[in-house]
Amino acid sequence: MMVTDCAIGRQIMSTDGARDLLVSNRNAPVGALSINAVDQLRAIAGLCNAGEFDATTKHLPLHLRKIHGDATDQAILRFAEGLEPIQDLKRSWSTKFDLAFNSKNKFMMRVLGMTNPSGLAAALPGSVAAMFEPRDM
């Protein structure tokens, strides 16, 4: 299984299109709109995911890395990592509560806590992260 397309609002794009949009938004001139929904999608896909890369295959190209988890989590984790490495995200956030997906509820829930202040900037666009104060974390 693999992610081929994603949607943000009404905009549907390929995974390559999402990566291109992420890069172009990061290289936008200073003062341009800095909210980047693709960046937030990457953070959610990487953090709200039960899949984990096998440490022995981290040196391999993304499509060859082994992932522990179900097929859906594997596909979404590869998608997130394909946009940008999620290692810093995983290090900056810890799972406080996890409710696994089940076919009856048809949703999963994960509550995360920040373990490193740099995690805020890694998960949110800079202009949004700047609105948080130390007491908010």
N, CA, C and O atoms as CSV, one atom per row, in Angstrom:
chain,resi,resn,atom,element,x,y,z
A,1,MET,N,N,0.849,-1.169,0.000
A,1,MET,CA,C,0.000,0.000,0.000
A,1,MET,C,C,0.900,1.240,0.000
A,1,MET,O,O,1.963,1.256,0.621
A,2,MET,N,N,0.450,2.270,-0.707
A,2,MET,CA,C,1.205,3.525,-0.715
A,2,MET,C,C,0.264,4.702,-0.947
A,2,MET,O,O,-0.791,4.565,-1.567
A,3,VAL,N,N,0.665,5.845,-0.441
A,3,VAL,CA,C,-0.094,7.074,-0.648
A,3,VAL,C,C,0.272,7.591,-2.034
A,3,VAL,O,O,1.450,7.738,-2.360
A,4,THR,N,N,-0.743,7.864,-2.845
A,4,THR,CA,C,-0.490,8.405,-4.184
A,4,THR,C,C,-0.956,9.850,-4.304
A,4,THR,O,O,-0.378,10.632,-5.059
A,5,ASP,N,N,-1.998,10.202,-3.563
A,5,ASP,CA,C,-2.550,11.559,-3.591
A,5,ASP,C,C,-2.937,11.962,-2.176
A,5,ASP,O,O,-3.141,11.117,-1.305
A,6,CYS,N,N,-3.031,13.260,-1.967
A,6,CYS,CA,C,-3.525,13.772,-0.690
A,6,CYS,C,C,-4.398,14.990,-0.989
A,6,CYS,O,O,-4.335,15.572,-2.072
A,7,ALA,N,N,-5.196,15.351,-0.022
A,7,ALA,CA,C,-6.083,16.503,-0.194
A,7,ALA,C,C,-5.987,17.386,1.035
A,7,ALA,O,O,-5.941,16.915,2.171
A,8,ILE,N,N,-5.960,18.675,0.769
A,8,ILE,CA,C,-6.009,19.679,1.828
A,8,ILE,C,C,-7.140,20.610,1.430
A,8,ILE,O,O,-7.052,21.348,0.449
A,9,GLY,N,N,-8.198,20.554,2.214
A,9,GLY,CA,C,-9.394,21.285,1.817
A,9,GLY,C,C,-9.904,20.705,0.517
A,9,GLY,O,O,-10.143,19.501,0.425
A,10,ARG,N,N,-10.073,21.535,-0.477
A,10,ARG,CA,C,-10.544,21.067,-1.787
A,10,ARG,C,C,-9.411,20.853,-2.777
A,10,ARG,O,O,-9.644,20.478,-3.926
A,11,GLN,N,N,-8.190,21.092,-2.331
A,11,GLN,CA,C,-7.050,20.945,-3.231
A,11,GLN,C,C,-6.505,19.512,-3.142
A,11,GLN,O,O,-6.022,19.083,-2.093
A,12,ILE,N,N,-6.591,18.794,-4.246
A,12,ILE,CA,C,-6.078,17.432,-4.337
A,12,ILE,C,C,-4.769,17.496,-5.096
A,12,ILE,O,O,-4.670,18.157,-6.130
A,13,MET,N,N,-3.751,16.797,-4.571
A,13,MET,CA,C,-2.446,16.820,-5.224
A,13,MET,C,C,-1.760,15.470,-5.076
A,13,MET,O,O,-2.082,14.687,-4.183
A,14,SER,N,N,-0.829,15.220,-5.949
A,14,SER,CA,C,-0.023,14.004,-5.852
A,14,SER,C,C,0.962,14.173,-4.702
A,14,SER,O,O,1.135,15.274,-4.179
A,15,THR,N,N,1.601,13.081,-4.316
A,15,THR,CA,C,2.605,13.183,-3.256
A,15,THR,C,C,3.774,14.057,-3.716
A,15,THR,O,O,4.341,14.807,-2.920
A,16,ASP,N,N,4.135,13.960,-4.997
A,16,ASP,CA,C,5.195,14.827,-5.526
A,16,ASP,C,C,4.751,16.284,-5.513
A,16,ASP,O,O,5.543,17.173,-5.203
A,17,GLY,N,N,3.482,16.532,-5.849
A,17,GLY,CA,C,2.944,17.895,-5.800
A,17,GLY,C,C,2.949,18.451,-4.390
A,17,GLY,O,O,3.230,19.633,-4.189
A,18,ALA,N,N,2.642,17.611,-3.409
A,18,ALA,CA,C,2.658,18.051,-2.002
A,18,ALA,C,C,4.078,18.421,-1.586
A,18,ALA,O,O,4.293,19.437,-0.925
A,19,ARG,N,N,5.052,17.588,-1.979
A,19,ARG,CA,C,6.447,17.876,-1.630
A,19,ARG,C,C,6.905,19.170,-2.305
A,19,ARG,O,O,7.589,19.983,-1.681
A,20,ASP,N,N,6.534,19.368,-3.572
A,20,ASP,CA,C,6.903,20.598,-4.279
A,20,ASP,C,C,6.287,21.824,-3.612
A,20,ASP,O,O,6.942,22.859,-3.485
A,21,LEU,N,N,5.036,21.712,-3.190
A,21,LEU,CA,C,4.364,22.822,-2.505
A,21,LEU,C,C,5.027,23.117,-1.170
A,21,LEU,O,O,5.185,24.279,-0.798
A,22,LEU,N,N,5.413,22.081,-0.451
A,22,LEU,CA,C,6.108,22.255,0.827
A,22,LEU,C,C,7.405,23.019,0.624
A,22,LEU,O,O,7.694,23.964,1.358
A,23,VAL,N,N,8.183,22.618,-0.364
A,23,VAL,CA,C,9.461,23.273,-0.645
A,23,VAL,C,C,9.253,24.709,-1.098
A,23,VAL,O,O,9.964,25.607,-0.646
A,24,SER,N,N,8.290,24.939,-1.984
A,24,SER,CA,C,8.073,26.306,-2.479
A,24,SER,C,C,7.586,27.229,-1.370
A,24,SER,O,O,7.958,28.403,-1.343
A,25,ASN,N,N,6.763,26.724,-0.455
A,25,ASN,CA,C,6.306,27.558,0.665
A,25,ASN,C,C,7.448,27.873,1.623
A,25,ASN,O,O,7.490,28.960,2.201
A,26,ARG,N,N,8.365,26.943,1.796
A,26,ARG,CA,C,9.507,27.185,2.684
A,26,ARG,C,C,10.470,28.191,2.076
A,26,ARG,O,O,11.166,28.902,2.802
A,27,ASN,N,N,10.516,28.258,0.754
A,27,ASN,CA,C,11.422,29.183,0.068
A,27,ASN,C,C,10.735,30.483,-0.325
A,27,ASN,O,O,11.291,31.277,-1.085
A,28,ALA,N,N,9.521,30.707,0.192
A,28,ALA,CA,C,8.792,31.938,-0.135
A,28,ALA,C,C,9.518,33.137,0.468
A,28,ALA,O,O,10.187,33.002,1.492
A,29,PRO,N,N,9.394,34.304,-0.154
A,29,PRO,CA,C,10.058,35.490,0.372
A,29,PRO,C,C,9.543,35.857,1.761
A,29,PRO,O,O,8.405,35.554,2.119
A,30,VAL,N,N,10.395,36.509,2.528
A,30,VAL,CA,C,10.026,36.952,3.866
A,30,VAL,C,C,8.804,37.857,3.768
A,30,VAL,O,O,8.737,38.725,2.898
A,31,GLY,N,N,7.858,37.657,4.642
A,31,GLY,CA,C,6.638,38.447,4.631
A,31,GLY,C,C,5.505,37.761,3.898
A,31,GLY,O,O,4.350,38.170,4.018
A,32,ALA,N,N,5.820,36.716,3.136
A,32,ALA,CA,C,4.770,35.972,2.437
A,32,ALA,C,C,3.994,35.146,3.460
A,32,ALA,O,O,4.456,34.925,4.580
A,33,LEU,N,N,2.836,34.705,3.064
A,33,LEU,CA,C,2.013,33.889,3.955
A,33,LEU,C,C,2.809,32.657,4.383
A,33,LEU,O,O,3.252,31.881,3.537
A,34,SER,N,N,2.992,32.475,5.695
A,34,SER,CA,C,3.862,31.397,6.162
A,34,SER,C,C,3.098,30.184,6.676
A,34,SER,O,O,3.719,29.195,7.067
A,35,ILE,N,N,1.777,30.231,6.686
A,35,ILE,CA,C,1.024,29.068,7.124
A,35,ILE,C,C,1.078,28.039,6.010
A,35,ILE,O,O,0.717,28.325,4.869
A,36,ASN,N,N,1.523,26.862,6.343
A,36,ASN,CA,C,1.717,25.835,5.336
A,36,ASN,C,C,0.964,24.579,5.745
A,36,ASN,O,O,1.401,23.848,6.634
A,37,ALA,N,N,-0.151,24.333,5.107
A,37,ALA,CA,C,-0.985,23.183,5.443
A,37,ALA,C,C,-0.283,21.871,5.132
A,37,ALA,O,O,-0.526,20.879,5.819
A,38,VAL,N,N,0.579,21.826,4.122
A,38,VAL,CA,C,1.298,20.597,3.800
A,38,VAL,C,C,2.260,20.249,4.934
A,38,VAL,O,O,2.419,19.079,5.283
A,39,ASP,N,N,2.890,21.255,5.500
A,39,ASP,CA,C,3.785,21.035,6.634
A,39,ASP,C,C,3.008,20.461,7.823
A,39,ASP,O,O,3.493,19.565,8.513
A,40,GLN,N,N,1.819,20.976,8.053
A,40,GLN,CA,C,0.995,20.456,9.136
A,40,GLN,C,C,0.529,19.036,8.831
A,40,GLN,O,O,0.461,18.201,9.733
A,41,LEU,N,N,0.211,18.757,7.579
A,41,LEU,CA,C,-0.168,17.400,7.182
A,41,LEU,C,C,0.985,16.436,7.434
A,41,LEU,O,O,0.774,15.323,7.917
A,42,ARG,N,N,2.197,16.860,7.110
A,42,ARG,CA,C,3.387,16.034,7.354
A,42,ARG,C,C,3.543,15.739,8.833
A,42,ARG,O,O,3.820,14.602,9.217
A,43,ALA,N,N,3.365,16.767,9.674
A,43,ALA,CA,C,3.507,16.580,11.120
A,43,ALA,C,C,2.452,15.613,11.659
A,43,ALA,O,O,2.769,14.727,12.452
A,44,ILE,N,N,1.222,15.780,11.236
A,44,ILE,CA,C,0.148,14.896,11.698
A,44,ILE,C,C,0.387,13.466,11.209
A,44,ILE,O,O,0.229,12.512,11.970
A,45,ALA,N,N,0.767,13.322,9.940
A,45,ALA,CA,C,1.009,11.986,9.386
A,45,ALA,C,C,2.168,11.294,10.093
A,45,ALA,O,O,2.145,10.076,10.273
A,46,GLY,N,N,3.170,12.049,10.490
A,46,GLY,CA,C,4.329,11.470,11.164
A,46,GLY,C,C,4.106,11.185,12.634
A,46,GLY,O,O,4.609,10.192,13.160
A,47,LEU,N,N,3.350,12.057,13.308
A,47,LEU,CA,C,3.158,11.901,14.754
A,47,LEU,C,C,1.964,11.024,15.120
A,47,LEU,O,O,2.030,10.273,16.093
A,48,CYS,N,N,0.904,11.105,14.379
A,48,CYS,CA,C,-0.305,10.312,14.667
A,48,CYS,C,C,-0.249,9.031,13.858
A,48,CYS,O,O,-1.098,8.771,13.005
A,49,ASN,N,N,0.754,8.252,14.142
A,49,ASN,CA,C,1.032,7.075,13.353
A,49,ASN,C,C,1.634,6.010,14.257
A,49,ASN,O,O,2.566,6.287,15.012
A,50,ALA,N,N,1.109,4.803,14.184
A,50,ALA,CA,C,1.617,3.710,15.020
A,50,ALA,C,C,2.799,3.000,14.370
A,50,ALA,O,O,3.400,2.122,14.989
A,51,GLY,N,N,3.141,3.359,13.142
A,51,GLY,CA,C,4.272,2.735,12.457
A,51,GLY,C,C,5.592,3.286,12.962
A,51,GLY,O,O,5.684,4.446,13.363
A,52,GLU,N,N,6.612,2.439,12.936
A,52,GLU,CA,C,7.969,2.837,13.348
A,52,GLU,C,C,8.965,2.257,12.356
A,52,GLU,O,O,8.868,1.092,11.972
A,53,PHE,N,N,9.926,3.081,11.946
A,53,PHE,CA,C,10.989,2.589,11.074
A,53,PHE,C,C,11.871,1.616,11.847
A,53,PHE,O,O,12.169,1.831,13.022
A,54,ASP,N,N,12.282,0.554,11.182
A,54,ASP,CA,C,13.227,-0.390,11.759
A,54,ASP,C,C,14.600,0.285,11.733
A,54,ASP,O,O,15.061,0.719,10.677
A,55,ALA,N,N,15.241,0.372,12.878
A,55,ALA,CA,C,16.519,1.089,12.983
A,55,ALA,C,C,17.601,0.485,12.087
A,55,ALA,O,O,18.507,1.195,11.649
A,56,THR,N,N,17.516,-0.803,11.816
A,56,THR,CA,C,18.558,-1.438,10.995
A,56,THR,C,C,18.447,-1.088,9.516
A,56,THR,O,O,19.370,-1.364,8.749
A,57,THR,N,N,17.332,-0.485,9.103
A,57,THR,CA,C,17.160,-0.142,7.687
A,57,THR,C,C,17.096,1.360,7.448
A,57,THR,O,O,16.790,1.789,6.335
A,58,LYS,N,N,17.379,2.172,8.467
A,58,LYS,CA,C,17.288,3.637,8.314
A,58,LYS,C,C,18.241,4.188,7.261
A,58,LYS,O,O,17.992,5.257,6.703
A,59,HIS,N,N,19.324,3.475,6.984
A,59,HIS,CA,C,20.310,3.949,6.012
A,59,HIS,C,C,19.872,3.682,4.566
A,59,HIS,O,O,20.472,4.204,3.627
A,60,LEU,N,N,18.845,2.884,4.396
A,60,LEU,CA,C,18.374,2.527,3.051
A,60,LEU,C,C,17.470,3.612,2.471
A,60,LEU,O,O,16.927,4.432,3.212
A,61,PRO,N,N,17.307,3.617,1.140
A,61,PRO,CA,C,16.343,4.541,0.533
A,61,PRO,C,C,14.949,4.295,1.132
A,61,PRO,O,O,14.641,3.186,1.569
A,62,LEU,N,N,14.134,5.317,1.145
A,62,LEU,CA,C,12.838,5.273,1.807
A,62,LEU,C,C,11.981,4.082,1.375
A,62,LEU,O,O,11.369,3.436,2.226
A,63,HIS,N,N,11.922,3.780,0.100
A,63,HIS,CA,C,11.056,2.703,-0.371
A,63,HIS,C,C,11.548,1.314,0.048
A,63,HIS,O,O,10.797,0.343,-0.049
A,64,LEU,N,N,12.798,1.205,0.510
A,64,LEU,CA,C,13.339,-0.085,0.952
A,64,LEU,C,C,13.352,-0.249,2.469
A,64,LEU,O,O,13.617,-1.344,2.966
A,65,ARG,N,N,13.071,0.814,3.208
A,65,ARG,CA,C,13.102,0.727,4.668
A,65,ARG,C,C,11.972,-0.146,5.192
A,65,ARG,O,O,10.853,-0.117,4.680
A,66,LYS,N,N,12.284,-0.917,6.216
A,66,LYS,CA,C,11.282,-1.756,6.863
A,66,LYS,C,C,10.570,-0.915,7.915
A,66,LYS,O,O,11.199,-0.161,8.658
A,67,ILE,N,N,9.273,-1.054,7.964
A,67,ILE,CA,C,8.458,-0.328,8.941
A,67,ILE,C,C,7.639,-1.340,9.717
A,67,ILE,O,O,7.008,-2.220,9.131
A,68,HIS,N,N,7.648,-1.215,11.032
A,68,HIS,CA,C,6.814,-2.043,11.896
A,68,HIS,C,C,5.480,-1.333,12.053
A,68,HIS,O,O,5.427,-0.194,12.517
A,69,GLY,N,N,4.414,-1.998,11.670
A,69,GLY,CA,C,3.078,-1.418,11.744
A,69,GLY,C,C,2.215,-1.974,10.637
A,69,GLY,O,O,2.687,-2.695,9.758
A,70,ASP,N,N,0.936,-1.626,10.694
A,70,ASP,CA,C,0.040,-2.148,9.658
A,70,ASP,C,C,0.276,-1.416,8.331
A,70,ASP,O,O,1.001,-0.422,8.277
A,71,ALA,N,N,-0.340,-1.918,7.283
A,71,ALA,CA,C,-0.099,-1.389,5.934
A,71,ALA,C,C,-0.462,0.087,5.800
A,71,ALA,O,O,0.233,0.839,5.117
A,72,THR,N,N,-1.548,0.506,6.450
A,72,THR,CA,C,-1.959,1.914,6.369
A,72,THR,C,C,-0.932,2.812,7.044
A,72,THR,O,O,-0.523,3.828,6.481
A,73,ASP,N,N,-0.514,2.435,8.255
A,73,ASP,CA,C,0.497,3.232,8.957
A,73,ASP,C,C,1.808,3.268,8.179
A,73,ASP,O,O,2.476,4.301,8.134
A,74,GLN,N,N,2.177,2.156,7.571
A,74,GLN,CA,C,3.402,2.126,6.776
A,74,GLN,C,C,3.325,3.115,5.614
A,74,GLN,O,O,4.267,3.870,5.374
A,75,ALA,N,N,2.211,3.111,4.899
A,75,ALA,CA,C,2.049,4.002,3.746
A,75,ALA,C,C,2.076,5.468,4.175
A,75,ALA,O,O,2.724,6.294,3.534
A,76,ILE,N,N,1.380,5.782,5.245
A,76,ILE,CA,C,1.321,7.182,5.698
A,76,ILE,C,C,2.665,7.633,6.254
A,76,ILE,O,O,3.063,8.780,6.052
A,77,LEU,N,N,3.374,6.739,6.958
A,77,LEU,CA,C,4.692,7.096,7.476
A,77,LEU,C,C,5.681,7.332,6.336
A,77,LEU,O,O,6.481,8.266,6.398
A,78,ARG,N,N,5.636,6.506,5.305
A,78,ARG,CA,C,6.499,6.735,4.132
A,78,ARG,C,C,6.161,8.064,3.448
A,78,ARG,O,O,7.053,8.784,3.000
A,79,PHE,N,N,4.867,8.379,3.374
A,79,PHE,CA,C,4.438,9.656,2.792
A,79,PHE,C,C,5.026,10.826,3.587
A,79,PHE,O,O,5.612,11.743,3.012
A,80,ALA,N,N,4.865,10.785,4.914
A,80,ALA,CA,C,5.370,11.877,5.765
A,80,ALA,C,C,6.883,12.013,5.640
A,80,ALA,O,O,7.400,13.122,5.506
A,81,GLU,N,N,7.585,10.900,5.682
A,81,GLU,CA,C,9.047,10.913,5.576
A,81,GLU,C,C,9.485,11.375,4.189
A,81,GLU,O,O,10.536,11.999,4.048
A,82,GLY,N,N,8.689,11.075,3.168
A,82,GLY,CA,C,8.996,11.515,1.815
A,82,GLY,C,C,8.877,13.024,1.645
A,82,GLY,O,O,9.551,13.612,0.799
A,83,LEU,N,N,8.026,13.647,2.444
A,83,LEU,CA,C,7.909,15.103,2.394
A,83,LEU,C,C,9.122,15.747,3.040
A,83,LEU,O,O,9.693,16.701,2.512
A,84,GLU,N,N,9.501,15.219,4.175
A,84,GLU,CA,C,10.668,15.709,4.923
A,84,GLU,C,C,10.907,14.760,6.077
A,84,GLU,O,O,9.943,14.251,6.648
A,85,PRO,N,N,12.156,14.500,6.447
A,85,PRO,CA,C,12.408,13.584,7.557
A,85,PRO,C,C,11.626,13.987,8.821
A,85,PRO,O,O,11.533,15.165,9.167
A,86,ILE,N,N,11.077,12.984,9.488
A,86,ILE,CA,C,10.251,13.245,10.676
A,86,ILE,C,C,10.963,12.901,11.972
A,86,ILE,O,O,10.351,12.921,13.040
A,87,GLN,N,N,12.238,12.589,11.893
A,87,GLN,CA,C,12.997,12.197,13.067
A,87,GLN,C,C,12.950,13.263,14.159
A,87,GLN,O,O,12.754,12.930,15.328
A,88,ASP,N,N,13.125,14.536,13.806
A,88,ASP,CA,C,13.082,15.611,14.803
A,88,ASP,C,C,11.702,15.725,15.440
A,88,ASP,O,O,11.585,15.989,16.636
A,89,LEU,N,N,10.655,15.526,14.636
A,89,LEU,CA,C,9.303,15.542,15.188
A,89,LEU,C,C,9.133,14.461,16.238
A,89,LEU,O,O,8.645,14.726,17.336
A,90,LYS,N,N,9.533,13.248,15.904
A,90,LYS,CA,C,9.377,12.114,16.818
A,90,LYS,C,C,10.163,12.333,18.108
A,90,LYS,O,O,9.722,11.916,19.179
A,91,ARG,N,N,11.319,12.980,18.015
A,91,ARG,CA,C,12.130,13.233,19.208
A,91,ARG,C,C,11.545,14.336,20.079
A,91,ARG,O,O,11.755,14.348,21.292
A,92,SER,N,N,10.817,15.254,19.473
A,92,SER,CA,C,10.316,16.423,20.193
A,92,SER,C,C,8.942,16.233,20.809
A,92,SER,O,O,8.489,17.081,21.579
A,93,TRP,N,N,8.279,15.146,20.489
A,93,TRP,CA,C,6.932,14.898,21.000
A,93,TRP,C,C,6.851,13.479,21.547
A,93,TRP,O,O,7.412,12.551,20.965
A,94,SER,N,N,6.157,13.313,22.660
A,94,SER,CA,C,5.954,11.970,23.208
A,94,SER,C,C,4.463,11.696,23.326
A,94,SER,O,O,3.661,12.605,23.535
A,95,THR,N,N,4.119,10.450,23.192
A,95,THR,CA,C,2.717,10.048,23.282
A,95,THR,C,C,2.314,9.959,24.741
A,95,THR,O,O,2.932,9.234,25.520
A,96,LYS,N,N,1.279,10.696,25.111
A,96,LYS,CA,C,0.745,10.679,26.478
A,96,LYS,C,C,-0.441,9.724,26.598
A,96,LYS,O,O,-0.660,9.125,27.651
A,97,PHE,N,N,-1.196,9.587,25.522
A,97,PHE,CA,C,-2.354,8.696,25.505
A,97,PHE,C,C,-2.557,8.231,24.078
A,97,PHE,O,O,-2.397,9.004,23.133
A,98,ASP,N,N,-2.910,6.969,23.926
A,98,ASP,CA,C,-3.092,6.412,22.592
A,98,ASP,C,C,-4.315,5.501,22.596
A,98,ASP,O,O,-4.408,4.579,23.405
A,99,LEU,N,N,-5.231,5.760,21.705
A,99,LEU,CA,C,-6.394,4.904,21.496
A,99,LEU,C,C,-6.291,4.407,20.065
A,99,LEU,O,O,-6.458,5.177,19.119
A,100,ALA,N,N,-6.015,3.119,19.907
A,100,ALA,CA,C,-5.798,2.547,18.583
A,100,ALA,C,C,-7.089,2.562,17.766
A,100,ALA,O,O,-8.192,2.535,18.313
A,101,PHE,N,N,-6.924,2.603,16.462
A,101,PHE,CA,C,-8.060,2.533,15.548
A,101,PHE,C,C,-8.756,1.196,15.732
A,101,PHE,O,O,-8.110,0.166,15.922
A,102,ASN,N,N,-10.079,1.224,15.672
A,102,ASN,CA,C,-10.824,-0.041,15.622
A,102,ASN,C,C,-11.985,0.126,14.661
A,102,ASN,O,O,-12.435,1.239,14.391
A,103,SER,N,N,-12.456,-0.992,14.153
A,103,SER,CA,C,-13.478,-0.942,13.102
A,103,SER,C,C,-14.839,-0.484,13.622
A,103,SER,O,O,-15.681,-0.049,12.836
A,104,LYS,N,N,-15.065,-0.574,14.918
A,104,LYS,CA,C,-16.343,-0.120,15.470
A,104,LYS,C,C,-16.390,1.417,15.542
A,104,LYS,O,O,-17.345,2.033,15.067
A,105,ASN,N,N,-15.360,2.029,16.136
A,105,ASN,CA,C,-15.330,3.490,16.278
A,105,ASN,C,C,-14.927,4.186,14.983
A,105,ASN,O,O,-15.393,5.289,14.696
A,106,LYS,N,N,-14.067,3.549,14.208
A,106,LYS,CA,C,-13.556,4.086,12.951
A,106,LYS,C,C,-12.746,5.380,13.133
A,106,LYS,O,O,-12.786,6.274,12.288
A,107,PHE,N,N,-12.019,5.461,14.240
A,107,PHE,CA,C,-11.088,6.565,14.450
A,107,PHE,C,C,-10.004,6.109,15.412
A,107,PHE,O,O,-10.150,5.105,16.109
A,108,MET,N,N,-8.935,6.852,15.435
A,108,MET,CA,C,-7.886,6.643,16.428
A,108,MET,C,C,-7.645,7.975,17.105
A,108,MET,O,O,-8.011,9.023,16.572
A,109,MET,N,N,-7.035,7.944,18.270
A,109,MET,CA,C,-6.756,9.175,18.997
A,109,MET,C,C,-5.363,9.065,19.606
A,109,MET,O,O,-4.981,8.023,20.137
A,110,ARG,N,N,-4.627,10.139,19.520
A,110,ARG,CA,C,-3.312,10.194,20.145
A,110,ARG,C,C,-3.153,11.574,20.765
A,110,ARG,O,O,-3.358,12.591,20.102
A,111,VAL,N,N,-2.791,11.599,22.030
A,111,VAL,CA,C,-2.508,12.846,22.732
A,111,VAL,C,C,-0.994,12.925,22.882
A,111,VAL,O,O,-0.357,12.008,23.401
A,112,LEU,N,N,-0.433,14.035,22.420
A,112,LEU,CA,C,1.018,14.209,22.432
A,112,LEU,C,C,1.417,15.314,23.390
A,112,LEU,O,O,0.671,16.270,23.598
A,113,GLY,N,N,2.586,15.178,23.964
A,113,GLY,CA,C,3.165,16.219,24.805
A,113,GLY,C,C,4.538,16.575,24.268
A,113,GLY,O,O,5.284,15.706,23.817
A,114,MET,N,N,4.863,17.844,24.317
A,114,MET,CA,C,6.142,18.289,23.794
A,114,MET,C,C,7.250,17.964,24.790
A,114,MET,O,O,7.133,18.274,25.976
A,115,THR,N,N,8.316,17.345,24.316
A,115,THR,CA,C,9.461,17.026,25.162
A,115,THR,C,C,10.631,17.960,24.895
A,115,THR,O,O,11.600,17.986,25.654
A,116,ASN,N,N,10.537,18.724,23.816
A,116,ASN,CA,C,11.596,19.646,23.430
A,116,ASN,C,C,10.931,20.858,22.778
A,116,ASN,O,O,10.124,20.691,21.864
A,117,PRO,N,N,11.253,22.079,23.228
A,117,PRO,CA,C,10.607,23.273,22.658
A,117,PRO,C,C,10.755,23.410,21.145
A,117,PRO,O,O,9.928,24.062,20.508
A,118,SER,N,N,11.779,22.817,20.563
A,118,SER,CA,C,11.931,22.905,19.105
A,118,SER,C,C,10.829,22.127,18.390
A,118,SER,O,O,10.626,22.297,17.188
A,119,GLY,N,N,10.121,21.277,19.124
A,119,GLY,CA,C,9.039,20.506,18.539
A,119,GLY,C,C,7.897,21.367,18.059
A,119,GLY,O,O,7.196,21.000,17.116
A,120,LEU,N,N,7.699,22.494,18.684
A,120,LEU,CA,C,6.628,23.393,18.278
A,120,LEU,C,C,6.894,23.931,16.880
A,120,LEU,O,O,6.002,23.939,16.032
A,121,ALA,N,N,8.104,24.374,16.645
A,121,ALA,CA,C,8.458,24.904,15.324
A,121,ALA,C,C,8.481,23.802,14.273
A,121,ALA,O,O,8.240,24.063,13.094
A,122,ALA,N,N,8.769,22.576,14.691
A,122,ALA,CA,C,8.797,21.467,13.742
A,122,ALA,C,C,7.397,21.016,13.348
A,122,ALA,O,O,7.209,20.421,12.287
A,123,ALA,N,N,6.413,21.300,14.204
A,123,ALA,CA,C,5.048,20.842,13.944
A,123,ALA,C,C,4.135,21.934,13.400
A,123,ALA,O,O,3.102,21.632,12.804
A,124,LEU,N,N,4.500,23.192,13.595
A,124,LEU,CA,C,3.657,24.303,13.162
A,124,LEU,C,C,4.468,25.302,12.355
A,124,LEU,O,O,5.678,25.419,12.551
A,125,PRO,N,N,3.822,26.020,11.451
A,125,PRO,CA,C,4.531,27.093,10.749
A,125,PRO,C,C,5.064,28.113,11.752
A,125,PRO,O,O,4.479,28.309,12.818
A,126,GLY,N,N,6.162,28.753,11.409
A,126,GLY,CA,C,6.824,29.688,12.317
A,126,GLY,C,C,5.926,30.766,12.876
A,126,GLY,O,O,6.007,31.077,14.064
A,127,SER,N,N,5.067,31.346,12.047
A,127,SER,CA,C,4.203,32.427,12.522
A,127,SER,C,C,3.188,31.920,13.548
A,127,SER,O,O,2.816,32.649,14.467
A,128,VAL,N,N,2.745,30.683,13.393
A,128,VAL,CA,C,1.796,30.105,14.346
A,128,VAL,C,C,2.534,29.699,15.618
A,128,VAL,O,O,2.054,29.959,16.721
A,129,ALA,N,N,3.702,29.060,15.472
A,129,ALA,CA,C,4.483,28.635,16.638
A,129,ALA,C,C,4.867,29.838,17.497
A,129,ALA,O,O,4.933,29.726,18.721
A,130,ALA,N,N,5.121,30.983,16.871
A,130,ALA,CA,C,5.517,32.178,17.606
A,130,ALA,C,C,4.407,32.703,18.526
A,130,ALA,O,O,4.686,33.456,19.459
A,131,MET,N,N,3.169,32.317,18.274
A,131,MET,CA,C,2.059,32.776,19.116
A,131,MET,C,C,2.025,32.091,20.467
A,131,MET,O,O,1.414,32.606,21.402
A,132,PHE,N,N,2.676,30.928,20.591
A,132,PHE,CA,C,2.684,30.200,21.843
A,132,PHE,C,C,3.707,30.814,22.794
A,132,PHE,O,O,4.777,31.252,22.370
A,133,GLU,N,N,3.378,30.841,24.050
A,133,GLU,CA,C,4.273,31.332,25.084
A,133,GLU,C,C,4.781,30.150,25.896
A,133,GLU,O,O,4.164,29.085,25.869
A,134,PRO,N,N,5.899,30.308,26.627
A,134,PRO,CA,C,6.445,29.185,27.392
A,134,PRO,C,C,5.422,28.539,28.330
A,134,PRO,O,O,5.462,27.324,28.525
A,135,ARG,N,N,4.528,29.299,28.901
A,135,ARG,CA,C,3.558,28.721,29.835
A,135,ARG,C,C,2.510,27.871,29.100
A,135,ARG,O,O,1.808,27.087,29.739
A,136,ASP,N,N,2.393,28.009,27.788
A,136,ASP,CA,C,1.448,27.222,26.996
A,136,ASP,C,C,1.950,25.803,26.767
A,136,ASP,O,O,1.185,24.926,26.366
A,137,MET,N,N,3.221,25.581,27.020
A,137,MET,CA,C,3.808,24.287,26.666
A,137,MET,C,C,3.914,23.389,27.829
A,137,MET,O,O,4.388,22.261,27.698
